[in-house]
């Protein structure tokens, strides 16, 4: 197997920035990482493929992403008012393919949340479709397969 | 006038549930919780599933009645059975996963095999049971089940009144609720499940609580366009809450959306303009388009069915008590069976917008419920107030007690049924 370590390094660097922005609530900069046509998806069923016709935990197009950031930052949502910073760790990056300027990558992920009931952790498999954009990328699709999403979660006051 | 409420020496449900308030121990006392499982969940009709969740022979859903795990399954003759999820040999569950499809139920421990109707079909090495086991007596234990409008209920109490009698005045509202398929039968489209650290009755109350909506859901309302946000500004409107008997109640928030078959000639709301155009482009007649668009956002009311399900505007809300201070909620999305894809897709998107762990509504409800559980423990005044609207009650067209849309009439109805069931002797 031939490894493109440069692409892996570029992708890893980009996704680390994406996670760092979310941990530090730099939500407006985070919005700039996206293609306007991009989709942010947290499926209920990890085996689903037709996300548009399936119930998801979140299925955000550009309009919904903007609304969600407004919700997270406006102070109108009581569940987000006291939300602390989160800690995301990622590892096991793997490039799945690189076709027509679109890189598909997946990695292991865990989000730790400082919640009033304790520290909660949400392990997940992340899948991205990244569109090449000059020397960097734009997110075409982010799918977060959070453990237990098909059984039960708690309510969430941030983005995975 | 000063009301004197005794807070000491409380020892029975009749002391804990008054006409206008309930005691905080109903949220926190483990002994009361165990008693609720016995006296309420083991003694009434408990909602388990919608028939569309079991589309084919062999389709099943697992659920619970109080502390009893059960299987809801459709057999080869398309009959629906509810059975205890417990092998008759040594007690292991014979069915796992929330939904699925199977040809039979086989215990993984020793291989006892049961048919879809629960009958014991075969077991390995039967010779050691010769003359001591009659297979006919060792099927999965069946639970009495009845359905109304596709809603499947079951009860552990064989002599309980028929389901339709129990639903009584709520049936009319179930019929109205089922019109939201836009001319197609109702079909479930998946669910969101989440748990919150609070007692199940906090959720039961919430479904009949319009008072909270513009306050806690400010974030959701601000994410809507002007026309839609005006629809949710219903506290000063003509809505009402009606006590339907047996603990059931209906809260009508948007009266003009009670009957989705009516007013089909009204202008298409701007927010559904794209959907209407897409449906028309697909060749649906003007009447079909209007019927679908009018139904896409659901009905204008929440029907609360005691003790564990609500037909809530556009979805089923099913509560599952886990412990005295933990509850699991299922928000089950609905659409039309055979309806245009664009219609069901829009309903799914609307559901995701408000409901579930990452919705724009549910997490704020969850925060409020969690705070009720925590804050209600404070101080020596142990009462949770339910008297909003009591001085302005009227009689509904159906002859029921009715209060304003933001009254607590529905909560009082539920707690009176609660009191009735909890006051039964333990032997029942």
Interface residues (C-beta under 8 A of the other chain):
Chain A: X42 X44 X45 X52 X53 X54 X55 X56 X57 X58 X59 X64 X67 X68 X70 X71 X74 X76 X77 X78 X79 X80 X117 X150 X151 X152 X153 X154 X155 X156 X157
Chain B: X98 X189 X190 X191 X192 X193 X194 X195 X196 X197 X216 X218 X219 X222 X223 X328 X333 X341 X344 X345 X348 X349 X351 X352 X353 X356 X357 X358 X360 X362 X363 X364 X366 X367 X368
